[in-house]
C-alpha cells in the first residue's frame, strides 16, 4: 500500500507510524484509518520489528475524527449501500472504524503511543488501544464531544482510570493535562515535552532486546485478561451506545447548529460555557467568572 496520510519507517527494531495530517491536527478519517490498520499488520508481520511507535506530526497527536467529511465518497457502483440513516447503519459504521483502530490492540507486538499536544475525542480512542501511553506533561487529554455529539464509541477509560474518573471526564467532556492523565492511569507516565521522544525511543530500545515471540506472549496474556474482564465486549456495546447517543435531543440540536452556523461556530458555542474545559485531579476546582480554573 502507498501511504498518503501516514509516514511509516522501520529502524533499530521498531516501526514508527506517524499520523501525517498536521494541518488538520491529524484528525481521523477513513483513508487514514485504512492506512493505519495496514501499517499495524505490516509491522506485526516484519520479523525486524519488535514494537510499534505511534505518534503525530505537527503540534498535536490527534484532535479526534475529521467532522468536515474528509475523503471522497466511493463511486456509485449501482449497489445500494448503507447511508447512516438508520440506527443499524450508524452502529455498523462505528464498528467498522473500531475494528481498524483495534489492529493496534490485536497485533501481537507491543505498541507505544507517543502523545503530545492535543489528544482529544477519537485521539484518545487511538491512544488507549495502544499497549502503553507516554505523554507530554503539557498535553491535553479528553473527550469534549461527549458534551453534545453522542457517547464515546470506544471506551477503555474504565480499565485505565477506574469508574469514578471515567465518569468525571466522560460526563462533562472536560480535559486533563498529560501529567494528570498519567497520575490517574490514562497514561503510563508523563515527561517534559522536550524529553518525550527520548523516553519513547528508550523504551523501544529495551523492547528491541527481547525476542518478539516473547513480547507477543506477554502482551497477549495481559490483553486476554482484560478481555475476560469484558474489555472487547464493552467496545462493541460502546458503538451501539454511541448510536443511541446520536439520537439524543442535544445531539440533534448540535447538528442543527452545524448546519446553520458551521462547525467552528458550533464548537465555539458548545465549549464557551465550559470555560477552559479542564478538570483538576488534585485540589479544589475553584473557577473564575468565565469558568477557568484558578490555582489555589
N, C-alpha and C positions, 0 to 999 in steps of 0.2 A: 504493500500500500504506500502511495505517495502521501506524506503528511503535509497538510496545509495549515492546520490550526494548532499543532503542537510541534515541539522540537524533540528529537529522540537521539540519544547518543549512548554508547556503551564504552566504559573506560574503567580500568582498575577494579574489575569485579562488580561493577554497579551499572544499572541503566538509569539514566537521568531523563525524565519526561517533564518537559516544560510547557505549561499552557501558554500559548503564544498569541493571545489577542489583547495586548496591553492597552490599546485604545479603548477597549470595552471592559477593562479590568478583568479580563479572562472569563467573561460571562459564558455560561454553558449553553450549548445548542447542539442539535442532533449531529451535525458534521463533526464537531469537536468530540462529542461523546463516542462516536463511531471510531475515531482515530485513537482515543484514549483506551478503549476496550481492546483494539487491535494491538496497541503497543504493550499493554499489560501482558497479553498472552505471548507476544513475541519475546518479551524479556523472560517470561517463565520458561520458554522453550530453549533459550540460549544458555548452553552449559557454561559460558563465560560469566554469566550474571549470577550474583549471589543475592542481590536485593535491588529494589527499585526506589528511586527518589522522585517524588512528585513535587514540583514547585511551579511558581508562576512568574512570567516575565513582567517587567514594569513595576508599578507602585503597589500592586495588590496580588495576593494569592488567587482569590476568586471571589467576585462580588455576587455570585448566585447565577440563576438562569437568565438568559437574554430574553426579556419580555418584548423586545422590539420586533420579534419574528425573524431573527437571523436564519438564513438558509432558504433556498428556493424550494417551492413545492415540487414534488416529483411530477413528471409529465403525466398527462391523462392517458392511461392505457386502456380505458374503457371498463375497468373493473371498479365497481362501487366500493369505496374504501371508507374506513372509519373517519368521521368528521369531528369527533369530540363532543357531539351534541347530546349524547345520552350518557348516563352515569357509567354504563359499562365501557363506552368508548373512552371516557375520562380515565377510568381505572386501568384499562388496557394500555393507554399511552404512558401513564405514570409508572406502571410496572415495567414497561419496555425500557424506559430511562433508568429505572432502578437496576435492572439486570446489567446494563452497561457499566454503571458505577461499581456494581458488585464484583466485577472482574478483579478489582484490587483486593477484595476480601477473599475471593475464591482462588486466585492464583496461589501456587504452592509456596513461592518465595516471599519473603517479607517485604513490605513497602513502608516507606517513611514519608510523611507529609512534612514539607519544609514551608512553614506558614509565615508570611509577612503581610503587613498592610491589612487590607480588608479580607476577612474570611466570613462571608455573610450568606445566609439563606442556603442555596444549593452548594455553596462553597463549603459550608460546614458538613453537609452530607458527604462531600468528596473527601474532606479531611478525615472524617471519622470512619470511613470504610478502610482507611489505611491502618496498618498494624501499630504504628507509633506516630505520634504527632509531636514535632518540636516546633515551637512557635516563638516569634519575637516578642519581647516584653511589651512593646507598644502596639502590637497588632490589635485588631478589633474583631471580636468573635461573637456571632449571634444570628438570630433569625427574625429580622424585622417584619417580613411578610406575614408572620403569624398574627399580626395586628388586624389584617383585613383581606388577606389573599387566600385563606384556607388553613388547613392544618399542615403539619410537616410530613412530606411524602416519604421520607426516611426518618427513622427515629432510633438512633443508637445512644441518644443522650442518657436515657435511663441507666444504661450499662456502664457509662463512664462517670457520670457525676451524681447518680442516685436520683430518687424521685423528687425530693424537695427542690433541688436546684434545677432539675429538668422542668418542673412546673413553674418555678420562678421566672425562668428565661423564656420558656415556650409560651406561657400565658400572656406575657407582656411584649415579647419581641425585643426586649432590652438586650444590650450587648455587655460583654466584659472585655477587659484588656487581655492580652496574651498572658501576662503574669498571673492574672486572676484565673484565666482558663486553666492554667497548669495547677493552680492552687486547689481547684475543686475537681480536678481529674479529667477535664476535657482535653488536656494535652499531657504528654509525658513530662515535659519540662519547658520552661521559657528561658531565653537568654537575651542579652542585649542584641539589638538588630545587627550590629557590626560583627557579632560572633555567630550568627545563625548558620551561615553556610559552613563554617569550620566545624561547628558542633555536629551538623548532619553528616558531613563528609567523614568526620572522625568516627561516628557510629558505623557508617558504611565500611570504613577501613576494618573495623573489628568483625563485622559480619563477613567480610571477604576472606577472613581467616578460617571460616567454618565450611565444612562440606555442605553444598546446597541441599543434598538429600536430608541431612540432619536438621538444617534450618527449616525445611519443609515439615519434617516430623514434629518438631517442637512448636512451630506456628499452628499447624493444623489441629493438634490435640487441644490447644487453648481455644481455637475458634469453634471446634466441635463442642467444647464445654459451654461456650456462650450460646451455641445453637440449641443445646439441651436445655438451656435456660430461656429458650424461646426467641433468641435474637432474630433469626431469619423469618420466623412466622410473624413476628411483630412488624418487620419491614413490609411484608405483604399486606398486613392489616393497615399499616400506615398509609399505603397508597389508596386503599379503599376509604380510609377515614378522610384523607385529603379531598377525594372526590365528593364526599359528603360535605366537607367544609366549603367547597366551591359553590354550594347551593345555599349558603347562609345569606341572610339579607345584607349583612355588612360587606360580604364579598361582591354581591351583585351591585351594591352602591359604589364600590371601588371601580368595577369595570365600567359603570356608567360615567364615573368621573374621568376615567382614562379616555373614554370616547369623546367626552365634552371638552376636556382641558389638556389632554396629552399626558404621557407617562410622567414626565418630570414634575409637572404641577400637582398631579395626583399623589405622587410620593411626598412632595413637599408638604401638602396639606395633611397627609396622614401622619407624618413624623413630627411636624412642628409642635403639636400638643404634648409630645413626649420629651421636650427639651433636648438635652444631649443624648437621650435614648440609652443611658447607661445604667447598669446595676452596680452596686458596690458589694464586694464579697465580705469585707471586714469593716465593722463600724457602722454607725447610723447613716441612713440615706437622707441627709439634710439638703434641701434644694432651694434655689433662689426662685424669684417670681416667674422666671422663664423655664423652670423645670430642670435646671442644670445642677449637678452635684456640687456641693460646697465642701471643701476639705475641712474636717473638724479641727 
